[in-house]
Amino acid sequence: MASVSLPHDAKAGPTKAEVRAIVLDKLSLEPTDHLAEVGSCTGAVTIAAARRAGRVTALERKPGRLETTRRNLDANDVDADVVLRDAEAPDGLPADADALFLGGSRNYQAVLDHAVETGVDRVVMNVSRLEVAGDATRAFRDRGLLDEILQVQVSRGYELAGATSFDANNPVYVLVGGTSSAGGDDAAEAGGGER
């Protein structure tokens, strides 16, 4: 699969390639799926998801970032039907999504309520702040959505004095679940978190 090209900057870091790979694996997108994305920013997840799902509806509340998503999307080959919406979630979320990715934490509780109300099968949320991760974990549990929580830490090597050293990226917490969660958190604990 071709890499995601992001020639246009949104003044915010895209979801790193390694984290995107985990997110896409947990979303288990199929060609018949409709993914709803909250917080498209650079379009990195939008593009990668559009290469797997049949439809993608991406929301971004900041018009400049939405334009960056659009421009980066145009710079990549995708086959899916992609709709970009200038909206703040949960407004603008489709009622027929099979999967939902939250790339930001603004209004996430209302977004999770929407996921429950519309029966979204798979929900993945990335969080970079510890306090928000704790609150979001409770919100997933309270709604019976939680399957597992991952902490992802990626370090990149660089040359230092003729040898290799590593520079660590900020850890990312990945919350995974959905309305099809078999027993929510209890299933994650009993089964080691595997689906």
C-alpha positions as CSV (number, residue, x, y, z in Angstrom):
1,M,0.0,0.0,0.0
2,A,1.3,3.5,-0.9
3,S,2.4,5.7,1.9
4,V,0.4,8.7,2.9
5,S,1.8,11.9,1.4
6,L,1.2,15.1,3.5
7,P,2.7,18.0,1.4
8,H,0.5,20.5,3.1
9,D,1.0,21.4,6.8
10,A,-1.9,22.1,9.2
11,K,0.3,23.5,12.0
12,A,-0.5,20.4,14.0
13,G,1.3,17.0,13.9
14,P,-0.5,14.3,12.0
15,T,-1.1,11.0,13.7
16,K,2.3,9.3,13.3
17,A,2.5,6.5,10.8
18,E,3.1,3.8,13.4
19,V,0.1,5.0,15.4
20,R,-2.0,5.2,12.2
21,A,-1.1,1.5,11.5
22,I,-2.4,0.5,15.0
23,V,-5.6,2.7,14.6
24,L,-6.3,1.2,11.2
25,D,-5.8,-2.4,12.5
26,K,-8.2,-1.8,15.4
27,L,-10.8,-0.2,13.1
28,S,-10.6,-3.3,10.8
29,L,-12.0,-1.4,7.9
30,E,-13.5,-3.3,4.9
31,P,-14.4,-2.0,1.4
32,T,-18.1,-1.9,2.4
33,D,-17.5,0.2,5.6
34,H,-18.4,3.8,6.3
35,L,-15.9,5.5,8.6
36,A,-16.7,8.7,10.5
37,E,-13.7,10.7,11.6
38,V,-13.7,13.5,14.1
39,G,-10.8,15.9,13.8
40,S,-9.2,15.3,10.4
41,C,-6.5,17.9,10.8
42,T,-3.8,17.0,8.1
43,G,-5.9,14.2,6.6
44,A,-3.4,11.5,7.5
45,V,-6.0,9.1,8.9
46,T,-8.6,10.2,6.3
47,I,-6.3,9.2,3.5
48,A,-5.2,5.9,5.0
49,A,-8.8,5.0,5.9
50,A,-10.1,6.0,2.4
51,R,-7.7,3.3,1.0
52,R,-9.6,0.6,3.0
53,A,-13.2,1.8,3.6
54,G,-15.8,2.4,0.9
55,R,-16.9,5.7,2.4
56,V,-15.3,8.2,4.8
57,T,-17.0,11.2,6.4
58,A,-14.3,13.4,7.9
59,L,-15.2,16.3,10.2
60,E,-12.9,19.2,11.1
61,R,-14.1,22.3,13.0
62,K,-11.2,24.5,11.9
63,P,-11.7,25.7,8.3
64,G,-7.9,26.0,7.7
65,R,-7.3,22.5,8.8
66,L,-10.2,21.2,6.7
67,E,-8.6,22.9,3.7
68,T,-5.4,21.2,4.5
69,T,-7.2,17.8,4.7
70,R,-8.7,18.6,1.3
71,R,-5.4,19.5,-0.3
72,N,-3.6,16.5,1.2
73,L,-6.4,14.2,0.1
74,D,-6.1,15.6,-3.5
75,A,-2.3,14.7,-3.3
76,N,-3.0,11.0,-2.7
77,D,-4.7,8.2,-4.6
78,V,-7.9,7.1,-2.9
79,D,-10.9,5.1,-4.2
80,A,-13.4,5.7,-1.4
81,D,-16.2,8.2,-1.5
82,V,-14.9,10.9,0.9
83,V,-17.0,13.7,2.3
84,L,-15.3,16.5,4.2
85,R,-17.5,18.5,6.6
86,D,-16.8,21.8,8.3
87,A,-18.5,20.9,11.5
88,E,-17.9,20.4,15.2
89,A,-18.9,16.9,16.3
90,P,-21.3,15.5,17.1
91,D,-23.0,17.8,14.6
92,G,-22.3,16.6,11.1
93,L,-21.7,12.9,12.1
94,P,-23.5,10.4,9.9
95,A,-26.1,8.1,11.4
96,D,-24.9,5.1,9.3
97,A,-21.2,4.8,10.2
98,D,-19.8,1.4,10.8
99,A,-16.6,2.7,12.5
100,L,-15.6,5.9,14.2
101,F,-12.2,7.5,14.8
102,L,-11.8,10.3,17.3
103,G,-8.5,12.1,16.6
104,G,-9.3,14.8,19.1
105,S,-10.9,15.0,22.5
106,R,-13.2,18.0,22.1
107,N,-16.8,17.0,22.8
108,Y,-15.8,13.3,22.9
109,Q,-18.6,12.4,25.4
110,A,-21.3,13.7,23.0
111,V,-19.6,11.9,20.2
112,L,-19.5,8.6,22.2
113,D,-23.2,9.1,22.9
114,H,-23.8,9.5,19.2
115,A,-21.9,6.2,18.6
116,V,-24.1,4.4,21.1
117,E,-27.3,5.9,19.8
118,T,-26.5,5.0,16.1
119,G,-24.9,1.6,16.9
120,V,-21.3,2.3,15.7
121,D,-19.7,-1.1,15.6
122,R,-16.0,0.0,16.1
123,V,-14.8,3.1,18.0
124,V,-11.1,4.1,18.3
125,M,-9.9,7.3,20.0
126,N,-6.4,8.7,20.3
127,V,-5.5,10.7,23.3
128,S,-2.1,12.3,24.1
129,R,-2.9,13.8,27.6
130,L,-3.0,11.5,30.6
131,E,-5.8,13.2,32.4
132,V,-8.0,13.1,29.3
133,A,-7.1,9.5,28.8
134,G,-8.4,8.7,32.2
135,D,-11.6,10.6,31.7
136,A,-12.1,9.1,28.2
137,T,-11.6,5.6,29.6
138,R,-14.4,6.2,32.1
139,A,-16.6,7.5,29.4
140,F,-16.0,4.4,27.2
141,R,-16.7,2.1,30.2
142,D,-19.8,4.0,31.2
143,R,-21.2,3.5,27.8
144,G,-20.2,-0.2,27.5
145,L,-17.8,0.6,24.6
146,L,-14.4,-0.3,26.0
147,D,-12.5,-3.4,24.7
148,E,-8.9,-2.3,25.3
149,I,-6.5,0.5,26.0
150,L,-3.1,0.8,24.5
151,Q,-0.2,3.1,25.3
152,V,1.9,3.5,22.2
153,Q,5.4,4.9,22.5
154,V,7.5,5.3,19.3
155,S,11.1,6.4,19.3
156,R,13.0,7.3,16.1
157,G,16.7,6.7,15.7
158,Y,19.1,9.3,14.6
159,E,22.9,9.5,14.2
160,L,24.8,10.9,17.2
161,A,28.6,10.9,17.1
162,G,28.8,8.1,14.6
163,A,26.3,5.9,16.5
164,T,22.5,5.6,16.8
165,S,20.5,7.3,19.5
166,F,16.8,7.6,19.9
167,D,14.3,10.5,20.2
168,A,11.0,9.5,21.7
169,N,7.7,10.8,20.5
170,N,5.0,11.7,23.0
171,P,3.1,8.6,24.1
172,V,-0.4,8.1,22.7
173,Y,-3.2,6.3,24.4
174,V,-5.4,4.4,22.0
175,L,-8.9,3.5,23.3
176,V,-10.6,0.7,21.4
177,G,-14.1,-0.6,21.5
178,G,-17.6,-0.2,20.0
179,T,-21.2,-1.1,20.5
180,S,-20.4,-4.7,19.6
181,S,-18.1,-5.0,22.6
182,A,-18.7,-8.4,24.2
183,G,-18.9,-7.4,27.9
184,G,-16.9,-4.2,27.5
185,D,-13.9,-3.9,29.9
186,D,-14.5,-7.4,31.5
187,A,-13.9,-9.0,28.1
188,A,-10.7,-7.0,27.7
189,E,-9.4,-8.1,31.1
190,A,-10.4,-11.8,30.7
191,G,-9.1,-12.1,27.1
192,G,-6.0,-10.1,27.3
193,G,-7.6,-7.3,25.3
194,E,-7.7,-9.2,22.1
195,R,-10.8,-9.2,19.9
